[in-house]
Amino acid sequence: MSAQMEFWLYLYFPQLQLDKLVVLHSNSSTTTASSDKDKSHHLDLTAPLAIVGADHQLLQLNSAARQAGLALGMGLASAASLCHQLQLVPHNVGQEQQQLQQLAQLLYQYCGDIALQANSGLVLKLSPMLALYGGAMQFWQQIQQVLQQAGYQYHFATAQQPLVARLLAQQHWDQFLLQSDKIQQQLKALPLQHAQLPNKLQEQLQRLGLAQLGDVLKIPQAELVRRFGVEMLQYLQQLTGTKPALLQFIQPAEHFEQQLELLYEMERSDQLLGPLQHLFGLLQLYLQQRDQLAYQLELCLLQRQEQQQQLQLHSAQGEYQSKDWLKISELQLERLKLKKPVIQLKLILRRAGPRYAQYKTLFAGHLGAGKAQLYSALQLLSLLQARLGKDQVTSPCLHNDLLPEQASRYAAALEPQAAIAGTLVAVRPAFLVDPPLALDTEQQHQLQLHYGPERLSSGWWLQQSQHRDYYVGQNAQGQWLWLFRDLQQPEQLYLQGYFS
């Protein structure tokens, strides 16, 4: 392939919404056992099922509907007369665009130039990626693995222009080729009714006896433009690549926030586990791409009449696998009483951190085994908090008080303040600032004080006795600081040291 030659890969997903129903149904079947009442609300995916557009035409069909004699584009009245058991689901364009966005984010780690298409497609720029992967087939194998995990049916094609790749993919060509002569041969054999020409132009060309796109390309371009105007010029420019394609490439998501419309109104909290498994699967892929762990999630249960209930999901050690978060959510949902049936779920990642901070240790052997046990204890603590409630799980901590009966207390487990209070009695910073550095007003406003004051006073018998209130704080860069105020100048804050 020439260094100047561009190639594009087009992925066409003909039944995104229908495939999503299959994925959600399989998740619900594996997580909960439905009662007879639940089954009355479920769609039976083994029976004929169709996605219906706003014009009452069938847009997507499952295999049972096709076996019943139904076809794409058929009107609703004709379909109902052929199949009385036909189940109908209205087409949701917004949902399909959200699914495309999710797929594009999953593929972004393998390809940096991806654009969404309005007709259930994604276009990927191949040229910069082939050298990185050492060849076209190695790159294509990576893309196929992601698509298989997503569970959607798809068709594909490659070409030097996005429009050509789209036309061939929508005709189910399913060829990953970089030979331009073979691609052009297939393009010229494309029937005009599948060339996505404007209706007026298509009718005019068919009146002239032209049946295939190759027949049109034989006519000189100047003659076509003279006879058929600007619309034909714009189409030929896209087809031949004389004018660059105007594509808006996606950017990686900065935050994880996913919504999911439910198949039916769910009145019991245990029914939510199936849809949640799908959302946690998306979260797992998001975290794996960034090599992160999630520590806090927010789950919003949207209900009828614009009401909602919120759950805060916590993990002490941090988790990324969907099964671990599903277990934590299951324990909390057992205690939850739904006020109204749930119609939509929203999952938001509130706090995350790098995975290496949890799993990489400096020493092996007994220290590594001890850390593994510690992580197991933290995981157990997270499950206890999910089952009993965060406020019901406490841990003892030290308290600065001269009276022995006041020297220890109970605090909420895993709270940063409790952890600091339990260790600060014997902990001092590893790096001291000598002399102490006076902080200006702006620096003081950026600080967060997590512990203090701890009063330290020098002996009264010294010539210059000092009385200071010490604090532990954190600056905007995340550094932990040892700070104090002199009682003679209580408005001034000084930096005494840094914690390692």
Secondary structure, DSSP 8 states (H G I E B T S, - for coil): --TT---EEEEE-TTHHHHHHHHHHHHHHHH----HHHHHHS--TTS-EEEE-TTSBEEEE-HHHHHTT--TT-BHHHHHHH-TT-EEEE--HHHHHHHHHHHHHHHTTT-S-EEEETTTEEEEE-HHHHHHHTSHHHHHHHHHHHHHHHT---EEEEESSHHHHHHHHHTT--B----HHHHHHHHHTSBGGGS---HHHHHHHHHTT--BHHHHHHS-HHHHHHHH-HHHHHHHHHHHTSS-----B----SS-EEEEEEEEEE-SGGGGHHHHHHHHHHHHHHHHHHTEEEEEEEEEEEEGGG-EEEEEEEEEEEE--HHHHHHHHHHHHHT---SS-EEEEEEEEEEEEESHHHH--S--THHHHHHHHHHHHHHHHHHHHHHH-GGG-EEEEE---SSGGGSEEEEETT-HHHHHHHHTTT---SEEEEEEEE--HHHHHT-EEEEEEEEEE--TTSTT--EEEEEEEE-TT--EEEEEEETTEEEEEEEEEE--
